């Protein structure tokens, strides 16, 4: 599935805003778009500007002696891209690979990296004024990986700091 298909597919993307909601977002300040995905019933978001494309679960070549959160590498049109198992990186229990499992190919630090996630949920447009920095009450792993917490309608979306997810040493 490519990014345009995700954005245009109304069955998977429920982001139609009324003109009142759109006006309210614009009045509140800058609007950012996030690609959201779900892990263990928590919704996470990645800035859409970092997303290169979204793939159905591809064949992944394992790498010897790689950190445990590196699932392996894929060949994407001649580019060899490492794939990070986001569940493993966050310390979540292993889940089965399903028809909904996706690899979100992102660009960070001028490199392409794949993020293996349970399910790509939707594209969300959210005002920057609706995003809170991670609380000082959150300690440990969370503060390293979280850029902010966004409020979208009645939901909370954990917005990720991509550089830290991918390149900090494994604990």
C-alpha angles and dihedrals in degrees: 000000000000125000095254090054090051092050094047099040106096094190091064099027118058102178104118104139124199115240087253092054091046091050091049091052092050091047091052094057139262117005122218128191122225132192103221127205135177130237120172092345093304119117117226129187136210123193106259090223089069094051115099098177145321121242135194108243104294131199107279124204112219120230123217117238093006119144110276093249092059104091092191136265136299132204109234110183092320096320117113107220127186116229120216118205098223092196091056092043090055093045095247121149117268116269131201118261107248138179087271096055110116140182113223108205109211135177117228129159088003091299132108115234131174122226114204109214136172097239137348103230111186149303112271129196110208135172116244086229087065091060121091123196115246108282121252084235089069108084136176122011096004097062091053096053103032123085093178149320116254128203114217116174103306095338136090118220120197106220112210133224098224100193092058094045092056108034111031113104116262113258 
